[in-house]
Amino acid sequence: MGVCQTQNSMFSTFLASLITLSVCMLTGYAARKAHILNDTINNGMSTLLVRIALPCTVFMSMMRPFTQTLLLESAISFILSSVVYGAVGYGFGFLLVKLFKVGKDDGRLWIFALMFANVGYMGFPITHAVFGDEGMIYASMANASFNILAFTFGVTLFTPDRKAQGKRSIVKLLLKNPALVATIVGLAFFVTGIRLPEPVHNGVAMISGMTTPLSMLLVGSILAKGRLRELFTDVKLLPVMFMRLVGIPAITFFALRPFIPNAVMLGVLVALAAMPVASITVIFAEQYNGNTALASRLVALSTLCCIASVPLISLLLG
């Protein structure tokens, strides 16, 4: 009876959180259809989110009392997230591309989509809603792993012939990545115990509070650009959807459960693995002359489907 109650509670929490976030998403969708939001505003919202609100959320997640256990668990979260992105995501992406005989260009998109989930725009809001501040430090470390891998190995998927000079530009991109910088600065505060003055702390926390509604409004607006009916008729994307939303999180859960006694840490890593395709997939496809139409469909369809798949994955966490 106790296990069933726990599973029902976790399922209800995830479902309630997704419904709440969906209200924001639908608002963004309706605002785009009503021409209140457009590409120009979306670009501004995205910049505000990535450069200001999200880094504040990352930084605030580190404002916790220092313990060696938490520091060790944070490092383990970083390493395990890298394994999930690099080994599990890439491995199954490579297998699906070979199995379904996908062309090179689209195949790279399939692999990228399975490697990189939407940790920032959707993972952070869901983690905070379900696991609270306790789970955010693990999500921040997973996001740090995401940024490092996406802007190094991820870029090479789109530019396989990249020269050595391009590697230097990737390093510059990493150093200029606000979320990654916020993770490093936040870790320094966490380890040393330094804290901001209370008025400054409250201001940063207030900005951090924008991350969830802003990200969901943006996702909804992005979804409104496409035709939803066409998304559900593209059966070629079903293998990617199943593996991204069900296969990888299930594998992550069963592979990590024997080694992670901390239920919150395990829950965060599994929940992040169950997130839809990262929005940055479209940005990279556009920047490096990839198939932007396919990238948009992967992001949009997986975002819609996760509303049903994430609560189901939560049953494992019970």
Order of alpha helices (4+ residues) and beta strands (2+ residues): alpha-alpha-alpha-alpha-alpha-alpha-alpha-alpha-alpha-alpha-alpha-alpha-alpha-alpha-alpha-alpha-alpha-alpha
